[in-house]
Structures are given as structure tokens and as C-alpha cells.
Amino acid sequence: MPLPGSPVRKAGLEWTGREEWLRQGGKRARRGWQASVHNLTGGRVSPSPGRLEVELERLEAEVRTASMARPFSTASTSPKGGVGKTTTAVAVGTVLGRLRSPEPVLLVETNPHLGTSQFRLRISNPLSIYDLVGWMDEIVRAGGREDAISSNQLEGFLSSIPERNLKVLSAPSEAHLREAMTREDLRRVLRLLCRHFPTLLLDTGTDILQPSASYVLEAVADQILIVVNGADGAHHARVLLNRLLQVHGVAWVQQRTIIVLNEVDDRGLLDMNAVRRTFEPHVAAVCGIAWDRHLQPGGQFDPALLSERTRMDFLRLAAAVGRGYALGGSPRVDPWLRPRVS
């Protein structure tokens, strides 16, 4: 007969000891004054994590949302130039690359006008999306197959930023080359990239009726970011939103479109809360990006130089993008772009 208090072993049960009876403490704070108190007292006094830490963990978890479609493409667009469209794509790509590692994120400049990603990211690969098209043409003329191109072969056309887990395929800078890019050229390139990269960010041109931009917005993107800056930018965004409603329908736009209010300045005359209220009923999210001294000149992008508020804003935007991954692929995407990812 077992002694009182001794463990009683039953068939099919695993004895774990008295630890399972103990009430587990709350989660340990790892930042802020709460973490300092925990460390100074050796854990004897351990305040719960603060609101900022809780929000950070929630947002980072949303960025890491498992994608229900591989590949998943997000387009950054605006009918108005100079609103921070490329900067938004670069910033979101930086957050996605850091938090969704080891899966690489690929930023593709589909913009038929002058590309700026190389300057913003301090990269200098002379090869562009146009050179990739030319190389693919040579392979086909030699009797080869485009779908046999490996990821290692692609690397020569891409710029890599290892510390951000980000790769970039830049747009050409010569005007005559940009004009030579056709919708079918872009379609072939995107099909190839979709075989090798699970997460794509597509930086489009401002002319939404131009063939490459309209193809991305209508038949490539699983999700669209519309970048807004100023009252005229908000007006242009409404025009684009109406266009997307015609193409995709109300449900698609409400689930897969995000409005990005760029350079929000509380001291300005534009009532950004009113702009936010205008768009909120019609889209998945409205995310504001605070005015930032580092971003204002439109120069090179270095996340370490951003203010804490701006870094949080970009994290919230990336979290909104991440939530979209749970929706799976858009039913409107060109089926030819959905090959199996290697």
C-alpha cells in the first residue's frame, strides 16, 4: 500500500511530480522599467510586461502570420508621384525580411519610369529587370526553357541586403529601355520570380492605366497598398480605389487593400483623422506613417535613423500586411503565375 502523499501510478498516465500543481507566474517583462525592476531585484519583484511590449509582441506575431498562398504578392502603388511609394515598399520589405526570416523577401520595381530603389538602399547592381528579360529571350532562342532557370542563376540580376533578408530586382534607368518593357515581358519575369520567392513586394508606376501597372494591380497582387500624401494625394487615392472596386469588387477591396497615410504631421492643416475616417469603411486597414526627419529629404533609407514613432508605424503597417497572408491568394491572380515554388 503506497504511503500517504506518494505518487499513485496508473496505467496510461505519466507522473510529472508536484511542479504541475504550482501556479505559474506571469510572463517576464523583457523591456522598459518593468524589465529593469525584475533584473535589479533578481526576479523577486517582476512586474508584468508593459503595454508597449505587449503591443510589439502582438504586431510581430501578426507580421509572421503564416501565408496561405505561396507566393504572396503585395503591390505598393499611388496615382501620384512623390508620395513615398518606394520608401513604403522598402520599409515594409525591411520589416518583413527581418521578422519572417529565413524566408527571403523580394522587392521588384515594376515601375516603367525611373527606378529609385538602388539609391534608397545603397545598392549598385548594373543589371535590371530589363536585362533579365533579355537573358530569358536568349535562353529561349537557344532552345532552352525559362522554367528551368535556377535561383542561383537569378542571383546575378538581384541586389542582396543580407542584414535585412531583402533582395531587390531594380528597374532600368534608361528611358528607351523602360519603354521596351511590355506587359508580356513583365508577366514572364513575375512567373519566374514566383517560382523561387514566397514573398514579393511590387513597386508600381503612377500611371495606373499603363500596361505593366494595370497588370500588377488587376492580375498579380494578392494585396495592395495605396500610399497617400496630402489632400491631392487623398483625392487620387479615391480615384484608384474606385478603379479597384470596378475590377475586383467590394469584398476584395475591403479585405485586401490598405491605405497608407504618409508623413502624418499633427501640426499640419490637413485633418488626417478626417481622411482616415473617409477610407476606413472601405478598406482592410488605414495606417499612418509619422513625418520623419530622416525620410523627409527622400534620400537613402536607414531604419536605424528613424524615430521610435516612425519605426512603430512601419511595424503596424507590416502587421496589417501580415494579417492579409491569412486570406490566401487572390482569386483574381493570373493562374499562370501560380507555379509550384521550388
Secondary structure, 3 states (H helix, E strand, C coil): CCCCCCCCCCCCCCCCCHHHHCCCCCCCCCCHHHHHHHHHCCCCCCCCCCHHHHHHHHHHHHHCCCCCCCCEEEEEECCCCCCCHHHHHHHHHHHHHHHCCCCCEEEEECCCCCCCHHHHHCCCCCCCHHHHHHHHHHHHHCCCCHHHCCHHHHHHHCEEEHHHCEEEECCCCCHHHHHHCCHHHHHHHHHHHHHHCCEEEEECCCCCCCHHHHHHHHHCCCEEEEEECHHHHHHHHHHHHHHHHHHHCHHHHHHHEEEEEEEECCCCCCCHHHHHHHHHHHCCEEEEEECCCCCCCCCCCCHHHCCHHHHHHHHHHHHHHHHHHCCCCCCCCCHHHCCCCC
